[in-house]
Amino acid sequence: MLGCVAAVAGTVAFRVHTVRSGPVAELAERRALVTVEMSLTGDPRVLPGDRGPVRRERVVVEATAERVEARVVQPVQISTAVPVVVFARGAAAWASLLPSQRVRVTGRLGPAEPGELTAAVLLATGPPVVVSGPSPPQRVAAALREGLRRACDVLPAAERGLLPGLVVGDVSRLDEQVRFDLRTAGLSHLTAVSGANLAIVAGMVLALARFAGLPQAVRAALTIVAMVGFAVLARPSPSVLRALVMGSVAAVALGTGRARDGITALSAAVLGLVLLDPALAGEYGFALSVFATGGILVLAPRWRARLSRRMPRWAAEAVAVPCAAQVAVTPLLVLMAGELEPVAVPANLLAGPAVAPATLLGFAACLVAPVSAEAARWIVRPAGYAVGWIIMVARRAAAVPLATLPWPGGAIGLVALVAVAVLAWVVLRRTAGRLVVCVVAAGLLAAACLVRPVVAPWPPRGWLLVGCDVGQGDALVLSAGEARAVVIDTGPDPMPVDRCLRALGVERVPLLILTHPHLDHVGGLDGVFRGRTVGAVVVSPGQEPRQESARVSAELARRHVPAWVASPGLTWRLGPVELRVIGPVSETIRAGPGEGSMANNASVVVHARWAAGSALLSGDVETEAQAELVRYGVPRADLLKVAHHGSARQDPEFLAATGARAALISVGADNDYGHPASLTTRRLHDLGMRVYRTDRDGDVAVITDHGRLAIVPRGR
């Protein structure tokens, strides 16, 4: 054991010294401008940009720097082989690149994060120049993965994104709401290639070979070929190789019932992988994989044996395996995220039966797609039903009250978890203790599901308007009748606005108003359309910024939804609300000093009136547009939706002219813009307005109370 520890320590120390003390690390400390020729070691990952007025997608990719040219005091050329991480703009130029491709990139080096076995971070300033193509295995894998993606086009959007992730770990099209539901339900491991995927493929090949009566040596050879082929298809990165080893160990150990041999093999596999790639020792993903496999090897056989006395063996194994894995990884989840996932075990039990058919059918579609695209489409159709079941389980599990329980993180949380586990073991040893625990658990579940909705229902009965908490952005929902609502702006991301509309029970949107084409107001457009019909869309007369304006126009055209340009005087009566457009009042839009001010001043301003009162919804108009509204006449209102998230650029005369008694500021918590400005909130208070903020109050509802408007914050 001491020899293993010494070997690992020596390997890690050597790797750290090699990576952190070379010439590339020295150039990174000096923030040098360089041109790097590198070989990509992973897929470029596109990260959506949610900052600023337009969508700026970022790209991150891992690579091995092989040649570095720098000009510090004099030109320097370095031949090396050290890992770097590249951050870049312009997703289109990077997204098509494959691992093993050699590219040349110009940019600025920076120091790597502490604790990372990376020589430097490269901030690319230009697009990559391709030096050579990918290796043959990567080229084949890319063709197969693309074939699967095209075959999945016949499936609904959610299933279309999840099936490639389930089969080969390709999450490039995974819906953000599905991703969130999977994570909340403890099912996110399904989108990462794991030992389970490999065991399913290998098990099916082995079963077919055994059914065909092939000799044992041939069966073994076919199984190895299938596993290697699957590893190539899922990209032979360290994580895939880790899954190959771990999954093989778990499958062989469980299949033969030789847990002790499995533990030995697991230990050898961990040691070999850490020696091969010391960076794995610092990855939570690697630790979770090891702990889950260890739990399956050590705990599952014993629990299966005890459960088999009360249920069929197959059912006992189906319960024991996910329970053992969840128990084993819970301490790591506490350290990593500071939370517990009580719904993870039942969610995995329900979703588990659909994983194997979806994986096998998806793998078959990958192999068939290069030969016949139509046959591949027919294969993925039944796989879509299996994936749909997983999505439904994740959605229902994520909606369960207390699906994720907050728990202290770090060492304190781990000590608390151990104490609770010891107490539970003492109590559950006796029959009376188990009975008491079941009764208490049933009572708590009833309280969570029934009592809380009675005490604090959401949405409040008869709601008229809700300001949705969508972070640093705007999304307002106005009731237009049963299950119908007018939506004004969509926030920066589809998931929060969709979640808000689902909580409000909105199924139809007869009118969608997009005040101006800034990302924090139109970025969540897909969330409004998710499972809902939209009648028409009203857009700003301003066309800036053109990038977002063009994207919105293309999206509406694709969905065949009519778009009307707002003009003062347009009026609609929808259910209990009457809406009237009052701005922009001038065809000549004035720009202010800040970025995006012209688009802000072209915001659609809407006056909403109900029988009990009214609200002025001002988009992001700044002082120039507010002054024009004052000159033309500002209608008085009971509630003011403060423009531009409460920025300092507010016209005092405009604020006073509204005569509002309450102000709503839609703003993100701890945002970098300083919103809302203290000057603005002070002015609102001085005018007698009570201020509600989504960053503190969560969703904010406007209701009728004794013939007048009242505000009900949901709380965070």
Phi, psi and omega in degrees: 000316178298325178296320178296317179298316180296320180297315180295315180298318179295319179296315180296316181298318179296318181294318179299315180297318182296318186283318190266355184241007183274181181295329179293318178297323178294319176296324179295321178296332181268002180054047187283146170281129187219163166240122187243130169261123189220161175248123182291135178251358178209172178285138171299130180254125181269121179255123181295136177269125180244021179246148176085176185285338182233162180285118177239096182286138178254155180235136174231136182211143176266144183206169173248116179286126183247336179211127183235127175245126181223156175232096180262275171268320176218162182302138181230135175235127185235129170261125187208186175203073183236150180283141175224161175242129184253131172245133186211164171255165177084076185298327185299324183285338185256331192299331184274354181286151184238154173305147181084349176288144176260131180225160176243129186227139174255138180182193181244130178280151175216160180296146177285163178295143177301138180089352179266136177276063181228137183287325185194167171249132180251118175266100186291138179252358180209173180288159178285145175254119184286127178263319179209160182278178180286165177290159180305316178299320180291326178294318178295315180300319180296319179296319180293318180295320178296322177299319178295317179300317181292323178295326182286353179298342179280352183267160172300163189303315183295313179293325180299325181276329185277324185300312176299327177292322180291324187274310187233012178075016180272101183254023183296335181245016183290128179295137184295326178292319177296319178301316180296315180297319179297317181294317181294324182275000181075027182246010184294339178296342181292336182270002175248131179301125186226179178299331180297317178300313181295320180295323179295312180296312181296321180296320179293317178298318180296319179295318179295319179295321179292321179296326179282355178075025180287152179298160184299319181297320179292319178300317179297318181295317179296322179296317179297317179299318180296318181291320178294318178299320178294321178297321177295318181297321181271010181074115183284061174278169178303325180293323178290319177296321177298315179297323178300312181292310183297315181296320179297317179298312182296316182295316180294317182295316180289322181294327181263345182074015182259075186296323182297316177298325179295319178297319178298314180295322178298316180299316179295321180295317179298314180299313181297319181291321179292322177294324180289319182221090183301337180298338179298332183297337181258008183260129176296325179300318178295315180296318178299319179297316180295313182295319179297316179296317178298319177298319178296322182286319187271313188269320188301315181300319181292315180293323178297318180296319181289320180290333181296341177288339185244352181207167177302153185298321181295323178291321179298319179291322179297328179277319187293320186296305180294326178296315180297317180296318181293318179297320183292324184269348183303316177302322179291322178297324177295315179295321188279314189239348181064047179203159176242152183236080182295338181273356187297317183294307177298325179296318179292325177297318182285322182280335186308313182300338182272347185291314184298308180298322179296318180294314183294316180293321177295320178296319178296320179297323176302315183287328185275331187306317179296337181270314182213108180294323181294318178297321178297323179295321178293329180289321184283344181299308176295330176297328178298325177294318178296317179293324177299323177296317179298317180296319180294317178300315180298318182294315180292320180293320180293335180275352179294134176302138180062034177298326175236122182260129175293145182211144178304137179270174176071202185296323180297316178296323179293318177297318179297322179295318178298318180297317178295320180297318178296315178299318179297320179297319179295316183290318187281356178292332183257149181298318180297321178296318179296321179295317179297318180298318179297318180295315180297318180297318179296321179295318178296320179296318178296321179295318181293323185274330189246312188292313184299315177298331179287319183286316184226076183288148174219131002283158177296147183301134177072030180297146180251319181215142175229126169271110186281140175279096182244021182083213182281082182180184181238140169201112180244141181235124180244125182298134178236022181122186183298118178060017180238147180202150168270134179247130176244108183070159190232005182073180185275347189220142183295326189294311182297319181290324176296317179298319179296316181293323177296318179297329180275355180073026182278123179246338181225139180238093181295334182214130175240125180249122176254107190296324177192155189275057170259147186305321183286359176242340183234357183295336181265022185306317180300328181295327178290322182282347186293104178074016183226153174264138179241126184284305182205162182233136175253129183239163180288149174290342178285145181248011180254141354284141187296329181298310180288324178299317179293322180295317179296315180300317180295321180292319179292322178295321179296326181269000178058043178253128180293143179240127179247140177274130183290144173212147182305137178103341177300133185225142175224146172241112184230107182062230184278355188246142171247127183247137177224129177281127179242355179200160009285144186271346184238142177288336178266109183273124180271139179264143174264191185282340187269166176294133177079009184293329179295317177295321179298316182288346175267010181300144173285123178254129187236137173254121181252133182231135172239175179297330185267351183163196185212167179219144175252118186251106198255014177056231179238025184302140180255190190302323182297310180290326179295320178296322177295320178298321178297319180295323181276344179108114180264123177293141180286154184210156176279329182232135175246123168277107188296135184289149170051045171058027178079028179296169182288346185273069178240136178277119181303325179293323179296313180300317181291324184294335181291331182065022185290148176264342181219151180231136178248125177245117176268112190208150180272144180294136176054039180287160184274358184268352185075020178273142352281150180290141180299327178300317182293313181296325179294318178297319180297316178296320180297330179276003177085014179272138171272128188262130174243135184232132181291336179289338178251324186261354184069209176299140182237124182252144172253126182231175174259129179227109181053046174081005178232161177283143177222158183249135177232104175280142180283328185088155183262000000 
